[in-house]
Amino acid sequence: MSGIENKGINALMNPKPASIEKGTLYVVISRLYFFLIGYIIYIALARFLLTPEQFGNYAIVIALVSIVVSILASGIEQSISKFVSARHELAYAIKRRALVALGAISLAASVAFFLLARPIAILLNDLSLAPLIEISALSIFLFSIYSVCTGCLNGLKDFGKYSLMTIIYNTFKALFILGFAFVGYGLFGAITGYVVAAFFALVAALLIARFEKKEMPFAFSELLKFALPVTMFAAVINLWTDIDLFAVKAFSPLASAALLSGYYAAATTISKLPQMIVVAFAAVLFPLVSGASAQNDSRKTKFYISSALRYSLLVLAPIVFLFSSTAEQLIVLVYSAKYAQGAIALQILPFAIAFFSLFLVLATSIMSSGKPKIATGIAAFMLALAFAFNYTLIPIYGIAGAALAALVSMFFGFCISAAYIYRKFGVLMSLKSAIRIIFSGAVIYGISAIWSASGPLLVVKYLALAALYAAILFAIREINAQDRAVLFNMLRRKAH
């Protein structure tokens, strides 16, 4: 689910500083709303409004747009936030300059995306994608301008308005995407609704993010310089997470490519749910490691990294094992029996996403310690590896091959980044803790494999096994009362 996970990944590189608990609450609510609406849209489209083939094409087009937007907007948004946060009086001047500069660049990018629609469709083995790509092109310009407004509000710590903009956008997105598809326009309506929602969200953003007219001199080139490493990382990461979906479309037999991409899009949407949770740990980790590194406090740095890895693994393990062990029942429950053939990919993808989520934690540590090129280089190498494996495995194993390619590249990405972190800081997480957590997850995986449940009873099964997982961790003393206090302290330090 590219629109969702890319936003989540970009949030990793753009953590929202919070000065008061109320502001933090606003941001948390708006993010939860974003993810909720995103999943509602995807499930409604796949289950009720589009065929699997159309759903696959929708996911591909949105993924393409999201990658371009991440290249243009993610680094600029964080840079604006940084500069405005340092000097609030620059808000109007930065906004005006950024609207002109990014507006011109993003407009050119939108035109180029429109003109390249047919060549891109040819690369993806489906000329029917060309008009959809052309329709979506305008959203690149709209979202880029929107990011200027969000960056300014974030820098001013005006979390109320920032969260309001997020809620307005996602409300428009649900109304127009589902509305246009529902009244009979189908796939074209869904893509058109995506663009229309972006337009109205931008109008709302320009009305909300209004500042006192105060021209102040500042070096705009410094803003762009700061944005470059963040932009590069976001671009590589977003392409890496979507390369398997594109590859399924491009390397599958022509007669079945659209259908297989629909199955695969459904599987990836589900499998990436735990990643959204780990992004929150990464967002907390970024400023903590940055501050500790700036103070040369190795003890704190080691504590933050090891704690973030441990808590991430604690959250990931039960979700990954349960999703994989119930792949067919889960995909049918969420998307209907039409997507049951996507289960073969869903058996593998949760493990790939687990490694990728842990990679995000490690990459955050690398970047926040002042080495963004290292993190970007690892991700770029893994992107190339993922492409090679997709090219090799998809013609042989279909969507299972794409899932295996994701697993291999994300596993190696985790291993390489873990080796770098261990060499630089001398820490990862306790091997004993990792073994206990994985053992607890494996136990519930085994039980899940022999406990048959489907439909609403699947949810009951998940709750029961999640409780068992927690009980096992308590019984073997992996979780204790201090864990809750440690997590609370990490979040409290982030808030202050």
N, C-alpha and C positions, 0 to 999 in steps of 0.2 A: 504494500500500500504506500506508494511512493510519496504522495503528498503528505501523508502522516509522518512516515519515518524520517523523511528529509527534514521536516520542520523540527522533529525531535533531535536529529543529529546537529542541525544548525544551532539549536539551543545549547548544545554542549559547548560550542565555541562562543556563545553569547549569553553567559549566565547573568541573571538579573540581580544586580545588587539590591539588597533590601536594608533599609535603615530602621524600619519599624515593623512590628508583627502584622499590623493591618495591611501594609503594603505587600508583605510576603504572602499573606492569605489571598489577596487579590490575584497575584500572579499564579498561585497554585490553582485557584478556582478556574482561571481563564485557560490554563494549560489542560486541566482535566476536561473542560468543556471542548477544547480543540480536539483532543483525542476521541472523546465520546462522539462528537458530531462526525468526525472522520470515519469512524467505524460504522456508525449508523448509515452514512451515505454509501459506503462500499457494500455493506450487507444488503441494503435495500435495492441497490442497483443489480447486484449479482443474483439475489434471490427472487426478486419480483419484476424488475423492469427491463433487464437485458438478458440476452442469451449468453452462455459462457464465452462464445466467440467475441461478442460485442464487449463483454466485461474485460476480456483480455486486452482488446484494443484500447479501451478507456484507460486501463491501468498503464499501458505503454505510453500513450500520449501525455498523460499527467506526469509520468516519470520523466519524460523528455523535457517538458516545461520546467519541472522542479529542478532539474540539473542546471539548466541555463540560468534560472532565477538564483540558484545558490551561488553560481559563479559571479553574478552581477551584484547581488544584494547582501549576502551574508557578511562579507568582510566590511563593506561600507556601513552596514547597520551597527556592527560592533565598534567600528572606529568612531562613528558619530557619537555613539553612547559614551565612549571613553573621553572624547574631547569635550563634549557638553557636560559630562559629569565633573570634569576638572574645572571648567569655567562656565557656569550657568548662563552668564550674560552673552555667550557666543551662540546660543540656541537659534536665534533668528538668522544670524549671518550664515551659520553652517547649514541650516535648512535651505536657505535661498541658494547658496552656492551648490549644495549637493543636488537640489532639484534640477538645476540647470545642467550640471555636469553629468549626473547619472541619468537624467532624462534623455539627454542627447545620445549617450552610449546605449541605453536600454532600447531606445526607439530604433537605433541602427540594428541592434541585436534582434529586435522583433521583425524588422523588415528582412534581415538575413535569414531568420528562422522560417519566415513565410516563403521566401524564394527557394530555400533548400528543402522544402517539404517533400517534393517528389524524389530527389536523391536520397533523402533519409528513408523514405518509404521503400525505395528500391533496396537499400541496404538491409532493411528489416523484412524484405521478402513479401511485401504486401502493399500494392499501389493504392488500395482503398484507404490506407492511413493518410495519404497526402492531403485530402481536404480537411481531415480532422486536425492535422498539424497546422494547416493554414488558419483554421478557426482559432486555435489556441494561441497563435503567435502574439496577439495583442496583450494577452495576460502577462507576458514577460515585462513589457513596459509598465503595466499597471502595478504589478507586484513590486517592481524595483522602486517606483516612486513611493509606494506604501511603506517600504522598509526605511525610507528616510524619516518618515513621521514616527515610526516606532522607535527608531534609534534615538531621536531627539527626546521623546518622552521617557525612554529608558534612562538616558543620561541625566535627565532632570529628576529621576526617581518619582515620577508622577505615575505611580502604579495603578491608580484608579482609572485614569484615562487610557493608559496602555492596555489594561485588561478589558476596558469597555470596547476599545477598537477590536481586540481579538474576538470578543463575544459577538460584536456586530458582524464582523466578517464571516465567522462560522455560521451564524444564523442565516445570513444571505446565501452562503454556499449551500446549505441544506435546502433552503426554499427554492432556489433557482435550479440547481442541478437535478434534484428529485422532481421538482415541479415540471420542468420542461420535459424530462423523460416520461413522467406520468401522463401528461396530456397527449402523448402520442408521438413526440419527436425522437424518442429512443436515444441512441448513442449520440447522434448529432445534437440533440437537445441537451444531453448531459454535458458535453464539451462546451456548448454555447452557454449553458447555465454557469459553468465554471468561470468563464470570461466575464459574464454579466455580474456575477457576484464580486469579482475582483474590481470591477468598475465602481459599483456602489460602495464597496469597502473603502476604496481610495477616496471617493467623495466624502465619506464620513470621516476618514482620517485627516483630510485637509481641513475640515471644519473643526475637528477636535484639537488637532495639534497646531494651534495658533498662538504665536508669541508676540511680545512687544517688539515693535520695529526698532531695532538697535543695531546699526552697522558697526561691526568691530573687525579690525584687521586680524587675520590669522593665516598660517601657512597651510593651505589646502593640500599641498604636496605631501606634507607630513601625515595628513589623514590617509591619503592614498597609500603611502609607504607602509603605514601600520596595517592597512587592510589587506595587503598583498598576501602575506603568509596564511592568514585566516581563510582568505578566498581560495587559495590553492588547496589547502587541506579539505575544505568543505566540498570543493569540486571533485577531488579524487575520491573522497569517502562516498559521496552521493552516487557517483558513477559506479563505484565498486559494489554498492549494495543493490544496484539495479541491473548490472551487466548480465546477470543470469536470466532475468526476465526478457531483456532484449535478445539474448542469445537463443532462448527457446523460440522466439518468433523468427529469428533470422536463420537458424540452422536446422529447424524441424522440416519435415516434408511439407511441401506447399499445401497439400490437401488438408492437413491436420494442424498446421502451425497456429491458426487463430484459436482453435479449440484448446490445444495444449497450453497456449499462453493464458487462456482463461482459467484453466485448472491450476496452473502454476501461480497465477496472481492471487487466487483464492488461498492457496497454501501459504504463500509468503505473507499475506495479510495477517493470518492467524499467528504464524510463527514469530512475527516481529513484535508481538504484544509485550513480551518480557523486556525487550530492548528499550521500550519507552520508559519502563520503571528504572532501569539502570542509568539512563540518561540523567535522571534526577541526582543519582549519586555522583555522576561525573560533573554536573553543574555545581554541586556543593564542593567537590574536590578541587576544581580549577582555582578559585581564589585562595583556598587554604594552602595548597602546594606553592602557588605563586608567592604568597606572603612568607611562608617558611623558607623558601629558596632565597628570597631577597634578604632575609635575615641570617642566612647560612645556618639555619637551625635544622641540622640533619635528623635529630631525634623526632621532631614534629613531622618532618617530611616523611620519614619512614612510617610513623604511626598512621598518618593520613592515608598513605598509599595502601598499606596492608589492611587497614580497616575498611577502606572502600572496596578492595578486592574481596574481602571476606563477606561483607554484607551483600555485595552484588551476587556472589556465588550462592549465598543462603537464599536469596530471592529467586535466582534463576533455576536452581536445581529442581525444585518440585514442579515448576511450570514446564520445564523442558521435558522431564521424564513423563509427566502426565500427558502432555500434548502428543509426544511421540508414540506412547503406548496406546493411545486412543485416537489415532489419526483419522481413521475412516469415520468413526462415530462423531468426532468433533466437527469435521468438515461438512458432514451431512446435517448436523444440528444447526450449524451457522449458515450454510449456504444452500442446503437441500441436497437431495440425492443426485441432482444434475452434476454436482462437482465431486462425486465420490472417487473418481479416478485421480483426483489430485492428492489422495491420501498417501500415495507412494512417495511423493515429494515431502509431505508433511511429516512423515516418519523420520526424515533426515534433517530437514531444515531447522528444527528447534535447537539441535546441537550446534549447527553452524552459527546460528544467531547468538547462542550462548558464548561461543568463542569470540565472535565479533563484539559483543557487548563488553566482555572483559578486555578486549583490545581497546575499546573506546576509553575505558578507565585508565589503562596504561598510556594510551596516546595523550590523554588529557594531562597526565603527570609529566610526560615528556615535553609537551608544549608549554605547560605552565612553569617548567623549570628553565625555560628560555631556549628550547631546541625545536622550534616548529618545523625546520627543514628535515630533521630526523624522522619525526612522526609522518610528515608528508611523503618522504622517501619510502618508508616502509609500506605505507598504504598504496603508493604508486606501483611498487614492485608486486604487491599482492593483486592489484588490479590487472596487471599484465599476466600474472599466473592464472587468475580466474578466467581471463579470456581464453588462454591456451587450453585450459581444462574443459571449458564449455565447448570450444571448437572441436575438441577430441571426443568428449563423452556424450554430448547430446545426440549426434547421429546414431550412436550405438544404443544408449540407454534412455533416450527421451528425457522427460522431465526429472526422472531419477538421476540422470547424468548431470543435469543443471544443479540439482541439490547437492550432489557429491562434489561438484566443482566449487560450490560455495563453501562446503564443509572443509575441503582441503585448503583453499586459500585463506579462509578465516582462521583455521587452526594454525597455519604457519604464521599468519599475521600476529596472532596472539603469542606464539612461541618466540618470535624474533623481538617483539616489543618487550616481552617478559625478560628475555636475556639482556636487553639493553638496560632496563630498569634495575635488574639485579646487579649488573656490572657498575652502574652509576651510583646507586643508592645502597646496594647490599641488602635489599629486602624485597620480598614479594608478600606472601602470606604464609602462615604456619602450614607446613605439609600435613601435620596431624589434623588440623582443622579441615583442610581440603579433603583428606581421606574420609573423615567423619561425615562431612556434608554429602559427598558423592555416594558414600555407602548408604546414607539415609534415603537419598533419592533413588538409588538402585533398588532398595527394599520396596518402596511404593511402586516403582516401575514393575517389579515382578508380580506384586499383588494385582496391580492394574491390568496386567496382561492376561490374568486368569479370571478376573472379575468382569463379567460381561454386563455392560449397561449402555443404553442409548436414549436419545431424546432427553427430556428433562431430568431423567434419572442419572444422566451423565454428570450433571451439575452436583447432584447429591454425592455421587462417587468422588468427585474432585474435592469437595469439602471434607468428606470423611478421610480421604487419603492425605490431604493437606494437614489435617489435625494429627493424623498418625505420624507424619513427617516431623511435625513440631515436637510431638511426644518423644519420638526416638532421639531427637537432638537434645532434649532436656534430660532424657534418661542416660545418655552417654556423656552428659555435661559439656556439650558443645555450646549450648545456649544457657545463659544464666541471667540473673537479675541485673547484672552490671551492663549487659549488652544494651538494654533499653536506655540506660543513663548515658552510655558512650555516644549512641546515635543522637540522643537529644542534645548533648553538648556540642557535637559537630554541627548540627543544624543551628544551634544558638549562636555559635561563633560565626557561622555564615551570615546570620541575620544582623550581627553587629560589626 
